[in-house]
Amino acid sequence: MILQTIWQMCCGLLRPAVLAVTLLLHLFEPSPAAAAERALQVDLPRDIQVAHWEDSHGGFHGDGCAYGEFYTLRPGSFDPQAAGWQALPLSKDAETAFYGRTEEENGAVTTDVSPLPEGVAIPAVENGFWWFIDRQEGQSGSVFDRASCNFTAALWDTDNEVLYYLKLDT
């Protein structure tokens, strides 16, 4: 009986502490725009708006996929060229990341499926810039030819002032 009372007291004292820690962790969780800004190593416009955000990170070893669509209310407020991004067309890895890719070589057809979340489709971007960083050290070749992928990619649609962001960790 005494042990049960002590156990109940300890659990009663721990509940508020666990709740407080959980609340603090959520309060200091970065906004989607701040997470994208940090990963892309750029300053996004202060008026950037989130149109879509999904993040499945937090699983085994932090694996997951973060995907976001952002737009700005002030045309011309973001200059990806000044940030060192590349003008279209996309590299093969960036193209695969956002649209998937099918190639034929010596009669063999290879299809790489885009890692975008289910139901997400990025419209064709005619004018824009892209950024791609392979975060897997000591590797060469396509990130899609490896057992695991760790990369961050972005696509800026200049005509529509939309940023497509993708961070994949497998």
Secondary structure, DSSP 8 states (H G I E B T S, - for coil): -HHHHHHHHHHHHHHHHHHHHHHHHHHTS--HHHHHHHHHTS---TT-EEEEEEE--SSGGG-EEEEEEEE-SSTT---TTTTT-EESS--HHHHHHHH-EEEEETTEEEEE---S-TT------SSEEEEEEE-STT--S-GGGSSS-EEEEEEEETTTTEEEEEEEE-
